[in-house]
Structures are given as C-alpha cells and as structure tokens.
C-alpha cells in the first residue's frame, strides 16, 4: 500500500496504479476533468502510462460552468 494526497486528502492505495485505475478506485464518474500529479498536468493520452507513486500529490479538477 502507498499513501498519496488526493485533493488534499490522504488516501491509501494499491501500488502500481496508473491514473485510469486511480480514477476507477476513487469512483470518479464525471467525464472531462483534469488531473495533475505533483502539480504537472497529465493529458488523457498519458493516463495509462502515468504510474502513481508513494507520496504523490494528485489534484483532480472538475469543470466549472459560469459566466
């Protein structure tokens, strides 16, 4: 198990998860959000190849509508 910060909250996760798997484990249902790992934006094309490591800081940002 590893510990990471997700949107400021500490979570314990299985090792060797990629971003897609992380999203599934955290049960995010919204489409079209942005993900940053250690303040670096991760494009959707890199979700499979971006592995979450112990101590990482992950930010998942949902789109906001407004005017």
C-alpha positions in Angstrom: 0.0 0.0 0.0 1.1 3.5 -0.7 -0.1 6.9 0.7 -0.9 9.8 -1.6 -2.7 13.1 -1.3 -5.8 13.4 -3.5 -7.3 16.9 -3.5 -5.7 17.5 -0.1 -6.9 14.2 1.5 -4.6 11.4 2.3 -5.6 8.1 0.7 -4.1 4.6 0.9 -3.9 2.8 -2.4 -2.6 -0.3 -4.0 0.9 0.0 -5.5 1.5 0.4 -9.3 -1.8 2.0 -10.2 -1.9 4.2 -13.3 -4.1 7.4 -13.5 -7.0 5.5 -15.2 -7.0 2.9 -12.4 -6.8 5.6 -9.8 -9.9 7.3 -11.2 -11.8 3.9 -11.1 -10.6 3.2 -7.5 -11.7 6.7 -6.4 -15.1 6.1 -8.1 -15.0 9.4 -10.2 -17.9 9.3 -12.6 -17.7 12.8 -14.1 -16.2 13.0 -17.6 -13.9 15.8 -18.7 -11.9 16.6 -15.6 -8.3 17.5 -15.4 -5.7 15.5 -13.5 -2.3 16.8 -12.2 0.3 14.7 -10.5 2.8 16.7 -8.4 1.5 19.9 -10.0 2.1 18.6 -13.5 -0.9 18.3 -15.8 -1.4 14.7 -17.1 -3.0 14.6 -20.6 -5.6 11.8 -21.2 -3.3 10.1 -23.6 -0.8 9.6 -20.7 -3.3 8.2 -18.1 -2.3 4.6 -18.9 1.4 5.2 -18.7 1.5 7.5 -15.6 2.0 5.5 -12.5 1.0 6.8 -9.1 3.9 6.6 -6.5 4.1 6.8 -2.8 3.9 10.4 -1.6 2.5 11.8 -4.8 0.1 14.8 -4.7 -2.8 14.3 -7.1 -5.3 17.0 -8.0 -8.5 16.1 -9.8 -10.3 19.2 -11.0 -13.9 19.0 -12.4 -15.0 21.5 -15.0 -16.9 24.6 -13.7 -19.6 26.4 -15.6 -20.2 30.0 -15.1 -20.2 33.3 -16.7 
